[in-house]
Amino acid sequence: MNASASHLQQRIQATLAAVQEFINPRLESALTFSDQAAPRLVGAMRHALLGPGKRLRPALVLEASRTCGGTWEQAAPAALAVEIIHAYSLVHDDLPAMDDDDLRRGRPTCHRAFDEATAILCGDALQPLAFQVLASGMPPNVVPEACQVLAQAAGAESLVGGQVDDLAAERGWISDLSEQTPEQQVQWMERIHRRKTGCLFLASLDLGCLAGGGNSQCRHDLEDYGKAFGLAFQIADDLLDAEGSESNMGKRVGKDAERGKLTFPTVIGKKLSRERAETLSEQAVTALSGYGDSAESLIALARWVVSRQT
């Protein structure tokens, strides 16, 4: 690792550590329930939400608010909400009916630590909690729009729809996918990832903009940043699944190849995948080049996302 890459890594580690210090106690507080909540369910929710994690999506919310002239405190409810939605999606994604994963963030997945039924109910309970936190914490004048942004990002046209597309490709529900050209397969993967992964990144940035009082131009620029950032992140994730280590990733690697799943490395190769991710990273940087110091953390995250090891 050269000096520039090392400096970037240190900067991102410091940024994410600050985000974790800010967010983690608030996540803990969000899981405070009366004695009407079943202890086993609460335990599963704590397992899913409070485990080690980068808190990347909350970082995007908080730093988008700062880019728009707001503060982390203003954006805290939105940052919590997107992390709760993300946690629910991972719980359900790991289930045997989906990806059937045993390890998440270096620990047993929720259905392994508890059982499948409890994991399903855990995800079911986390979803409304996200909207409760968002609606009770954001300024009343932006609550309706904020809830709409998050609901759309998590729904049938976005996160859940992307998961359906992913399963369709993996399980042969689309019979002619393997016969398509590499260009068509890339288009299909981009469709999946912009929905399954990218939409929650976009919502994170949009919610941060709403919380920080950003104008329409800032909102547009953050959208351009988010579209490029989200796809770069997913391509890098595909590369890490092909090349990374389980100890670094905190989850099983190589599973995409085992399942014969379409990924950017399997369709266009590792070299072109890496070049595509780097191009997208620079597009994200360019989108915020006019914001000066207020966007420095988002710009650093865009550069880091293609060189990360976790």
Backbone hydrogen bonds in HBPLUS format (Angstrom, degrees):
<---DONOR---> <-ACCEPTOR-->    atom                        ^
c    i                          cat <-CA-CA->   ^        H-A-AA   ^      H-
h    n   atom  resd res      DA  || num        DHA   H-A  angle D-A-AA Bond
n    s   type  num  typ     dist DA aas  dist angle  dist       angle   num
A0006-SER N   A0002-ASN O   2.88 MM   4  6.09 156.5  1.94 153.3 161.0     1
A0007-HIS N   A0003-ALA O   2.88 MM   4  6.06 154.7  1.94 146.6 153.2     2
A0008-LEU N   A0004-SER O   3.00 MM   4  6.25 157.5  2.05 146.6 152.6     3
A0009-GLN N   A0005-ALA O   2.90 MM   4  6.12 160.8  1.94 148.7 153.9     4
A0010-GLN N   A0006-SER O   2.99 MM   4  6.21 160.6  2.02 148.3 153.2     5
A0011-ARG N   A0007-HIS O   2.94 MM   4  6.15 155.0  2.00 146.8 154.0     6
A0012-ILE N   A0008-LEU O   2.93 MM   4  6.19 165.2  1.95 156.6 159.7     7
A0013-GLN N   A0009-GLN O   2.93 MM   4  6.10 161.4  1.96 150.0 155.7     8
A0014-ALA N   A0010-GLN O   3.01 MM   4  6.20 154.3  2.08 144.0 150.5     9
A0015-THR N   A0011-ARG O   2.90 MM   4  6.21 156.8  1.95 149.6 156.5    10
A0016-LEU N   A0012-ILE O   2.83 MM   4  6.00 176.2  1.83 161.4 161.9    11
A0017-ALA N   A0013-GLN O   2.92 MM   4  5.93 148.9  2.01 139.1 148.3    12
A0018-ALA N   A0014-ALA O   3.02 MM   4  6.20 152.6  2.10 142.7 149.4    13
A0019-VAL N   A0015-THR O   2.98 MM   4  6.31 154.3  2.05 148.1 155.7    14
A0020-GLN N   A0016-LEU O   2.85 MM   4  6.06 162.2  1.88 149.5 154.1    15
A0021-GLU N   A0017-ALA O   2.95 MM   4  6.15 157.5  2.00 145.5 151.6    16
A0022-PHE N   A0018-ALA O   3.02 MM   4  6.20 144.9  2.15 140.6 150.0    17
A0022-PHE N   A0019-VAL O   3.12 MM   3  5.05 120.4  2.49  93.2 108.2    18
A0023-ILE N   A0019-VAL O   2.76 MM   4  5.91 163.3  1.79 158.8 163.4    19
A0024-ASN N   A0020-GLN O   2.88 MM   4  5.45 160.9  1.92 141.9 148.4    20
A0026-ARG N   A0023-ILE O   2.92 MM   3  5.24 121.0  2.28 108.9 124.9    21
A0027-LEU N   A0023-ILE O   2.88 MM   4  6.17 147.4  1.99 155.9 166.4    22
A0028-GLU N   A0024-ASN O   3.01 MM   4  6.28 156.8  2.06 149.9 156.0    23
A0029-SER N   A0025-PRO O   3.02 MM   4  6.30 153.6  2.10 140.3 146.9    24
A0030-ALA N   A0026-ARG O   2.97 MM   4  6.18 145.0  2.09 139.6 149.0    25
A0031-LEU N   A0028-GLU O   3.14 MM   3  5.43 148.7  2.24 104.2 113.4    26
A0032-THR N   A0029-SER O   3.17 MM   3  5.49 138.5  2.35 121.7 118.5    27
A0037-ALA N   A0034-SER O   3.26 MM   3  6.10 172.0  2.27 121.7 123.6    28
A0041-LEU N   A0038-ALA O   3.05 MM   3  5.33 117.2  2.46 106.3 121.1    29
A0042-VAL N   A0038-ALA O   3.00 MM   4  6.30 164.7  2.02 160.9 165.7    30
A0043-GLY N   A0039-PRO O   2.85 MM   4  6.01 154.5  1.91 146.3 153.7    31
A0044-ALA N   A0040-ARG O   3.03 MM   4  6.29 151.6  2.11 143.6 150.5    32
A0045-MET N   A0041-LEU O   2.94 MM   4  6.25 156.3  2.00 151.2 158.0    33
A0046-ARG N   A0042-VAL O   2.88 MM   4  6.12 155.5  1.94 150.1 156.7    34
A0047-HIS N   A0043-GLY O   2.94 MM   4  6.14 154.3  2.01 142.8 150.2    35
A0048-ALA N   A0044-ALA O   2.94 MM   4  6.18 154.8  2.01 147.5 153.7    36
A0049-LEU N   A0045-MET O   2.94 MM   4  6.01 155.3  2.01 147.2 153.7    37
A0050-LEU N   A0046-ARG O   2.87 MM   4  5.38 161.4  1.91 143.1 148.5    38
A0059-ALA N   A0055-ARG O   3.07 MM   4  6.25 148.4  2.17 138.9 148.3    39
A0060-LEU N   A0056-LEU O   3.00 MM   4  6.37 148.2  2.10 148.3 156.5    40
A0061-VAL N   A0057-ARG O   3.07 MM   4  6.42 157.3  2.12 152.0 158.0    41
A0062-LEU N   A0058-PRO O   2.91 MM   4  6.13 175.2  1.91 160.7 160.4    42
A0063-GLU N   A0059-ALA O   2.90 MM   4  5.95 165.9  1.92 150.4 154.9    43
A0064-ALA N   A0060-LEU O   2.89 MM   4  5.81 144.5  2.01 139.8 149.0    44
A0065-SER N   A0061-VAL O   3.06 MM   4  6.33 155.1  2.12 149.3 155.7    45
A0066-ARG N   A0062-LEU O   3.11 MM   4  6.45 154.1  2.18 141.4 148.5    46
A0067-THR N   A0063-GLU O   2.88 MM   4  6.06 153.5  1.95 142.0 149.1    47
A0068-CYS N   A0064-ALA O   3.08 MM   4  6.29 143.4  2.22 141.9 150.8    48
A0068-CYS N   A0065-SER O   3.15 MM   3  5.18 125.0  2.47  94.1 108.0    49
A0070-GLY N   A0065-SER O   2.68 MM   5  4.83 151.8  1.75 154.3 144.1    50
A0069-GLY N   A0066-ARG O   3.04 MM   3  5.06 162.3  2.08 106.4 110.8    51
A0075-ALA N   A0072-TRP O   2.99 MM   3  5.16 123.0  2.33  99.7 114.7    52
A0076-ALA N   A0072-TRP O   2.97 MM   4  6.00 111.7  2.45 146.6 164.5    53
A0076-ALA N   A0073-GLU O   3.31 MM   3  5.15 158.6  2.36  99.3 105.6    54
A0079-ALA N   A0075-ALA O   2.97 MM   4  6.20 157.2  2.03 157.4 164.8    55
A0080-LEU N   A0076-ALA O   2.94 MM   4  6.19 158.1  1.99 158.7 163.8    56
A0081-ALA N   A0077-PRO O   2.99 MM   4  6.18 159.6  2.03 145.2 151.1    57
A0082-VAL N   A0078-ALA O   3.06 MM   4  6.32 163.8  2.09 154.8 156.7    58
A0083-GLU N   A0079-ALA O   3.26 MM   4  6.39 154.7  2.33 140.8 147.6    59
A0084-ILE N   A0080-LEU O   2.95 MM   4  6.19 150.3  2.04 151.7 160.2    60
A0085-ILE N   A0081-ALA O   3.02 MM   4  6.30 160.6  2.06 151.0 155.8    61
A0086-HIS N   A0082-VAL O   2.91 MM   4  6.06 158.4  1.96 143.2 149.7    62
A0087-ALA N   A0083-GLU O   2.88 MM   4  6.07 155.3  1.94 142.8 149.3    63
A0088-TYR N   A0084-ILE O   2.98 MM   4  6.27 161.8  2.01 150.5 154.8    64
A0089-SER N   A0085-ILE O   2.99 MM   4  6.25 161.3  2.03 151.4 156.5    65
A0090-LEU N   A0086-HIS O   3.04 MM   4  6.34 149.5  2.14 148.8 156.6    66
A0091-VAL N   A0087-ALA O   3.07 MM   4  6.35 159.4  2.11 152.6 157.7    67
A0092-HIS N   A0088-TYR O   3.11 MM   4  6.44 166.0  2.13 158.5 160.5    68
A0093-ASP N   A0089-SER O   2.83 MM   4  5.86 151.4  1.91 140.9 150.3    69
A0094-ASP N   A0090-LEU O   2.96 MM   4  6.00 145.6  2.08 147.1 153.4    70
A0095-LEU N   A0092-HIS O   3.25 MM   3  5.38 154.3  2.32 103.9 111.4    71
A0099-ASP N   A0093-ASP O   2.95 MM   6  5.88 157.8  2.00 155.1 162.4    72
A0101-ASP N   A0094-ASP O   3.01 MM   7  4.89 146.0  2.13 123.4 134.0    73
A0098-MET N   A0095-LEU O   2.84 MM   3  5.28 154.2  1.91 115.9 124.6    74
A0100-ASP N   A0095-LEU O   2.87 MM   5  4.99 152.7  1.95 132.8 127.3    75
A0109-THR N   A0102-ASP O   2.99 MM   7  5.30 151.7  2.07 116.3 120.1    76
A0104-ARG N   A0107-ARG O   2.77 MM   3  5.39 164.3  1.79 160.5 165.8    77
A0107-ARG N   A0104-ARG O   3.03 MM   3  5.39 160.5  2.06 112.2 118.5    78
A0106-GLY N   A0250-GLY O   2.62 MM 144  3.96 166.8  1.64 126.1 121.2    79
A0112-ARG N   A0109-THR O   2.95 MM   3  5.26 133.7  2.17 105.5 119.0    80
A0113-ALA N   A0109-THR O   2.85 MM   4  6.12 157.5  1.90 159.9 167.6    81
A0114-PHE N   A0110-CYS O   2.89 MM   4  5.95 145.4  2.01 146.6 155.6    82
A0119-ALA N   A0115-ASP O   2.96 MM   4  6.17 154.8  2.02 151.8 159.6    83
A0120-ILE N   A0116-GLU O   2.93 MM   4  6.22 159.1  1.97 156.3 161.1    84
A0121-LEU N   A0117-ALA O   3.03 MM   4  6.27 166.5  2.05 151.2 154.8    85
A0122-CYS N   A0118-THR O   2.77 MM   4  5.91 144.7  1.89 143.5 154.3    86
A0123-GLY N   A0119-ALA O   3.04 MM   4  6.33 162.1  2.07 151.2 153.6    87
A0124-ASP N   A0120-ILE O   2.96 MM   4  6.25 157.1  2.01 146.8 154.0    88
A0125-ALA N   A0121-LEU O   2.87 MM   4  6.08 146.7  1.99 144.5 152.6    89
A0126-LEU N   A0122-CYS O   2.95 MM   4  6.19 147.3  2.05 149.0 158.3    90
A0127-GLN N   A0123-GLY O   3.26 MM   4  6.47 154.1  2.33 151.1 155.3    91
A0129-LEU N   A0125-ALA O   3.40 MM   4  6.48 152.2  2.48 140.5 148.4    92
A0130-ALA N   A0126-LEU O   3.06 MM   4  6.32 149.0  2.16 153.3 159.5    93
A0130-ALA N   A0127-GLN O   3.17 MM   3  5.42 125.7  2.48 102.3 114.7    94
A0132-GLN N   A0128-PRO O   2.90 MM   4  6.15 149.9  2.00 149.8 159.3    95
A0133-VAL N   A0129-LEU O   2.94 MM   4  6.14 163.1  1.97 155.3 158.3    96
A0134-LEU N   A0130-ALA O   3.02 MM   4  6.21 159.0  2.06 144.2 150.4    97
A0135-ALA N   A0131-PHE O   2.85 MM   4  5.86 169.4  1.87 146.7 150.1    98
A0136-SER N   A0132-GLN O   3.01 MM   4  5.97 150.9  2.10 143.1 150.6    99
A0137-GLY N   A0133-VAL O   3.11 MM   4  5.95 130.4  2.36 137.2 147.7   100
A0138-MET N   A0134-LEU O   3.09 MM   4  5.88 157.0  2.14 152.8 154.9   101
A0142-VAL N   A0139-PRO O   2.98 MM   3  5.73 158.3  2.03 126.4 132.4   102
A0146-ALA N   A0142-VAL O   2.87 MM   4  5.96 162.3  1.90 160.5 166.6   103
A0147-CYS N   A0143-VAL O   2.89 MM   4  6.01 165.7  1.91 160.7 163.2   104
A0148-GLN N   A0144-PRO O   3.05 MM   4  6.23 152.1  2.13 142.2 150.1   105
A0149-VAL N   A0145-GLU O   2.90 MM   4  6.14 157.7  1.95 151.7 157.2   106
A0150-LEU N   A0146-ALA O   3.09 MM   4  6.35 164.9  2.11 151.8 154.8   107
A0151-ALA N   A0147-CYS O   2.89 MM   4  5.97 161.8  1.92 147.8 153.7   108
A0152-GLN N   A0148-GLN O   2.94 MM   4  5.99 163.5  1.97 149.2 153.6   109
A0153-ALA N   A0149-VAL O   3.13 MM   4  6.28 153.9  2.20 141.7 148.8   110
A0154-ALA N   A0150-LEU O   3.07 MM   4  6.24 137.6  2.25 143.6 154.2   111
A0159-LEU N   A0153-ALA O   3.12 MM   6  6.11 159.5  2.16 133.2 139.6   112
A0158-SER N   A0155-GLY O   3.07 MM   3  5.37 156.8  2.13 109.4 116.7   113
A0160-VAL N   A0155-GLY O   3.10 MM   5  5.42 129.8  2.36 132.3 141.5   114
A0162-GLY N   A0158-SER O   2.71 MM   4  5.80 152.3  1.78 158.1 166.0   115
A0163-GLN N   A0159-LEU O   3.07 MM   4  6.39 146.3  2.19 143.0 151.9   116
A0164-VAL N   A0160-VAL O   3.03 MM   4  6.39 151.6  2.12 148.2 155.7   117
A0165-ASP N   A0161-GLY O   2.99 MM   4  6.32 160.1  2.03 148.0 153.1   118
A0166-ASP N   A0162-GLY O   2.91 MM   4  6.13 152.4  1.99 143.0 150.9   119
A0167-LEU N   A0163-GLN O   2.95 MM   4  6.21 160.8  1.98 149.7 153.8   120
A0168-ALA N   A0164-VAL O   2.83 MM   4  6.05 152.7  1.90 149.2 157.9   121
A0169-ALA N   A0165-ASP O   3.03 MM   4  6.29 153.5  2.10 149.0 154.2   122
A0170-GLU N   A0166-ASP O   3.07 MM   4  6.27 158.7  2.11 146.6 152.8   123
A0171-ARG N   A0167-LEU O   2.80 MM   4  5.78 157.9  1.85 154.1 158.9   124
A0173-TRP N   A0168-ALA O   3.02 MM   5  4.66 132.3  2.26 132.7 141.1   125
A0177-LEU N   A0174-ILE O   3.43 MM   3  5.89 172.5  2.43 117.2 118.8   126
A0179-GLU N   A0176-ASP O   3.05 MM   3  5.29 143.3  2.19 104.8 115.8   127
A0180-GLN N   A0177-LEU O   3.17 MM   3  5.39 163.2  2.20 107.9 113.1   128
A0184-GLN N   A0181-THR O   3.05 MM   3  5.20 116.9  2.46 101.3 116.1   129
A0185-GLN N   A0181-THR O   2.92 MM   4  6.25 155.8  1.98 155.0 162.8   130
A0186-VAL N   A0182-PRO O   2.84 MM   4  6.06 152.0  1.92 148.8 156.0   131
A0187-GLN N   A0183-GLU O   3.06 MM   4  6.32 156.1  2.12 143.1 149.4   132
A0188-TRP N   A0184-GLN O   2.98 MM   4  6.26 150.6  2.07 142.6 150.8   133
A0189-MET N   A0185-GLN O   2.93 MM   4  6.22 159.2  1.97 148.9 154.1   134
A0190-GLU N   A0186-VAL O   2.87 MM   4  6.11 160.1  1.91 153.5 159.0   135
A0191-ARG N   A0187-GLN O   3.00 MM   4  6.21 150.8  2.09 141.8 149.6   136
A0192-ILE N   A0188-TRP O   3.00 MM   4  6.36 159.2  2.05 150.6 155.7   137
A0193-HIS N   A0189-MET O   2.87 MM   4  6.11 173.1  1.88 159.4 160.0   138
A0194-ARG N   A0190-GLU O   2.88 MM   4  5.84 156.2  1.93 146.5 152.6   139
A0195-ARG N   A0192-ILE O   3.12 MM   3  5.39 131.7  2.36 100.1 112.9   140
A0196-LYS N   A0192-ILE O   2.68 MM   4  5.80 171.3  1.68 170.5 167.7   141
A0197-THR N   A0193-HIS O   3.05 MM   4  5.19 148.3  2.16 121.9 131.8   142
A0198-GLY N   A0193-HIS O   2.73 MM   5  5.99 173.1  1.73 162.4 164.2   143
A0199-CYS N   A0194-ARG O   3.00 MM   5  6.02 112.4  2.47 126.8 141.2   144
A0202-LEU N   A0198-GLY O   2.91 MM   4  6.21 160.5  1.95 156.1 161.7   145
A0203-ALA N   A0199-CYS O   2.89 MM   4  6.10 156.5  1.94 143.8 150.6   146
A0204-SER N   A0200-LEU O   2.93 MM   4  6.03 150.1  2.02 138.1 146.1   147
A0205-LEU N   A0201-PHE O   3.12 MM   4  6.45 160.0  2.16 152.3 155.9   148
A0206-ASP N   A0202-LEU O   2.89 MM   4  6.10 159.8  1.93 151.3 157.8   149
A0207-LEU N   A0203-ALA O   2.80 MM   4  5.87 163.8  1.83 151.8 155.8   150
A0208-GLY N   A0204-SER O   3.03 MM   4  6.17 152.4  2.11 140.7 148.6   151
A0209-CYS N   A0205-LEU O   2.96 MM   4  6.19 149.4  2.06 142.6 150.9   152
A0210-LEU N   A0206-ASP O   2.91 MM   4  6.23 159.0  1.95 150.2 155.6   153
A0211-ALA N   A0207-LEU O   2.87 MM   4  6.06 163.3  1.90 149.9 154.5   154
A0212-GLY N   A0208-GLY O   2.91 MM   4  6.01 149.0  2.00 141.3 149.9   155
A0214-GLY N   A0209-CYS O   2.91 MM   5  4.98 168.3  1.92 150.8 150.0   156
A0213-GLY N   A0210-LEU O   3.28 MM   3  5.26 158.7  2.33  99.9 106.2   157
A0219-ARG N   A0215-ASN O   3.01 MM   4  6.28 157.4  2.06 151.8 158.9   158
A0220-HIS N   A0216-SER O   2.95 MM   4  6.14 153.5  2.02 142.7 149.4   159
A0221-ASP N   A0217-GLN O   2.93 MM   4  6.18 162.9  1.96 152.1 156.4   160
A0222-LEU N   A0218-CYS O   2.92 MM   4  6.08 157.6  1.97 149.1 155.1   161
A0223-GLU N   A0219-ARG O   3.02 MM   4  6.22 143.2  2.16 139.1 149.1   162
A0224-ASP N   A0220-HIS O   3.03 MM   4  6.42 156.1  2.09 150.4 155.9   163
A0225-TYR N   A0221-ASP O   2.95 MM   4  6.20 160.3  1.99 147.3 153.0   164
A0226-GLY N   A0222-LEU O   2.81 MM   4  5.95 160.2  1.85 144.6 150.3   165
A0227-LYS N   A0223-GLU O   2.97 MM   4  6.17 157.0  2.02 153.3 157.7   166
A0228-ALA N   A0224-ASP O   3.37 MM   4  6.56 166.9  2.38 148.1 150.8   167
A0229-PHE N   A0225-TYR O   2.82 MM   4  5.95 167.0  1.84 157.5 162.0   168
A0230-GLY N   A0226-GLY O   2.86 MM   4  5.77 166.9  1.88 146.5 150.2   169
A0231-LEU N   A0227-LYS O   3.45 MM   4  6.55 164.2  2.48 139.8 143.1   170
A0232-ALA N   A0228-ALA O   3.02 MM   4  6.15 161.1  2.05 151.8 157.8   171
A0233-PHE N   A0229-PHE O   2.87 MM   4  6.05 156.6  1.92 152.2 158.7   172
A0234-GLN N   A0230-GLY O   3.14 MM   4  6.40 156.3  2.20 143.0 148.3   173
A0235-ILE N   A0231-LEU O   3.00 MM   4  6.24 162.5  2.03 153.5 157.7   174
A0236-ALA N   A0232-ALA O   2.98 MM   4  6.15 162.1  2.02 149.1 154.4   175
A0237-ASP N   A0233-PHE O   2.86 MM   4  6.11 143.8  1.99 141.4 152.6   176
A0238-ASP N   A0234-GLN O   2.88 MM   4  6.21 151.9  1.96 148.3 155.1   177
A0239-LEU N   A0235-ILE O   3.00 MM   4  6.34 154.2  2.07 147.6 154.6   178
A0240-LEU N   A0236-ALA O   2.88 MM   4  6.15 151.9  1.96 146.0 154.0   179
A0241-ASP N   A0237-ASP O   2.94 MM   4  6.20 148.3  2.04 146.4 154.7   180
A0242-ALA N   A0238-ASP O   3.15 MM   4  6.42 140.3  2.31 137.8 148.1   181
A0242-ALA N   A0239-LEU O   3.10 MM   3  5.06 123.6  2.44  91.6 106.2   182
A0243-GLU N   A0239-LEU O   2.79 MM   4  5.94 144.6  1.91 147.8 158.6   183
A0244-GLY N   A0240-LEU O   2.56 MM   4  4.41 146.2  1.67 123.8 133.2   184
A0254-GLY N   A0241-ASP O   2.91 MM  13  5.24 131.8  2.14 126.5 141.3   185
A0249-MET N   A0245-SER O   2.95 MM   4  6.13 165.5  1.97 155.7 160.4   186
A0250-GLY N   A0246-GLU O   2.80 MM   4  5.54 148.7  1.90 144.0 150.4   187
A0258-GLU N   A0254-GLY O   3.25 MM   4  6.51 156.5  2.31 144.7 151.5   188
A0259-ARG N   A0255-LYS O   3.14 MM   4  6.31 146.2  2.26 143.5 150.5   189
A0261-LYS N   A0256-ASP O   2.95 MM   5  5.13 161.3  1.98 158.9 155.2   190
A0260-GLY N   A0257-ALA O   3.10 MM   3  5.00 154.2  2.17 100.2 108.2   191
A0267-VAL N   A0263-THR O   3.05 MM   4  6.19 143.0  2.19 150.2 160.0   192
A0268-ILE N   A0264-PHE O   2.88 MM   4  5.79 168.3  1.89 158.9 162.2   193
A0269-GLY N   A0265-PRO O   2.90 MM   4  4.18 128.9  2.16 109.3 118.8   194
A0273-SER N   A0269-GLY O   3.06 MM   4  6.09 149.0  2.16 142.0 151.6   195
A0274-ARG N   A0270-LYS O   2.89 MM   4  6.05 159.7  1.93 149.1 153.7   196
A0275-GLU N   A0271-LYS O   3.01 MM   4  6.30 158.7  2.05 149.1 155.3   197
A0276-ARG N   A0272-LEU O   2.87 MM   4  6.02 154.3  1.93 144.6 151.6   198
A0277-ALA N   A0273-SER O   2.95 MM   4  6.22 160.4  1.99 150.7 155.7   199
A0278-GLU N   A0274-ARG O   2.97 MM   4  6.21 156.3  2.03 147.5 154.1   200
A0279-THR N   A0275-GLU O   2.98 MM   4  6.19 152.8  2.05 146.3 153.4   201
A0280-LEU N   A0276-ARG O   3.04 MM   4  6.29 161.0  2.07 151.1 155.8   202
A0281-SER N   A0277-ALA O   2.90 MM   4  6.12 151.0  1.99 145.6 154.1   203
A0282-GLU N   A0278-GLU O   3.09 MM   4  6.36 156.4  2.15 145.1 150.0   204
A0283-GLN N   A0279-THR O   3.02 MM   4  6.34 144.9  2.15 142.5 152.8   205
A0284-ALA N   A0280-LEU O   2.98 MM   4  6.30 152.0  2.06 148.8 155.5   206
A0285-VAL N   A0281-SER O   3.04 MM   4  6.39 157.3  2.09 147.3 153.5   207
A0286-THR N   A0282-GLU O   2.93 MM   4  6.11 161.9  1.96 147.6 152.2   208
A0287-ALA N   A0283-GLN O   3.09 MM   4  6.29 148.2  2.19 143.0 150.8   209
A0288-LEU N   A0285-VAL O   3.16 MM   3  5.66 143.6  2.30 109.6 118.5   210
A0289-SER N   A0286-THR O   3.19 MM   3  4.97 171.6  2.20 106.5 108.3   211
A0291-TYR N   A0288-LEU O   3.20 MM   3  5.73 167.7  2.22 124.2 124.2   212
A0295-ALA N   A0292-GLY O   3.20 MM   3  5.96 157.1  2.25 120.1 125.5   213
A0296-GLU N   A0293-ASP O   3.15 MM   3  5.06 169.0  2.16 108.0 110.8   214
A0299-ILE N   A0295-ALA O   2.96 MM   4  6.17 160.1  2.00 159.7 166.0   215
A0300-ALA N   A0296-GLU O   2.94 MM   4  6.10 154.4  2.01 141.2 148.4   216
A0301-LEU N   A0297-SER O   2.90 MM   4  6.12 153.7  1.97 145.9 153.2   217
A0302-ALA N   A0298-LEU O   3.01 MM   4  6.27 149.5  2.11 143.1 150.8   218
A0303-ARG N   A0299-ILE O   3.17 MM   4  6.50 147.3  2.28 144.1 152.2   219
A0304-TRP N   A0300-ALA O   2.88 MM   4  6.09 150.8  1.97 148.0 157.1   220
A0305-VAL N   A0301-LEU O   2.94 MM   4  5.92 148.9  2.04 147.6 153.8   221
A0307-SER N   A0304-TRP O   2.85 MM   3  5.25 152.4  1.93 115.6 124.8   222
A0308-ARG N   A0304-TRP O   3.00 MM   4  5.87 117.5  2.41 161.1 178.2   223
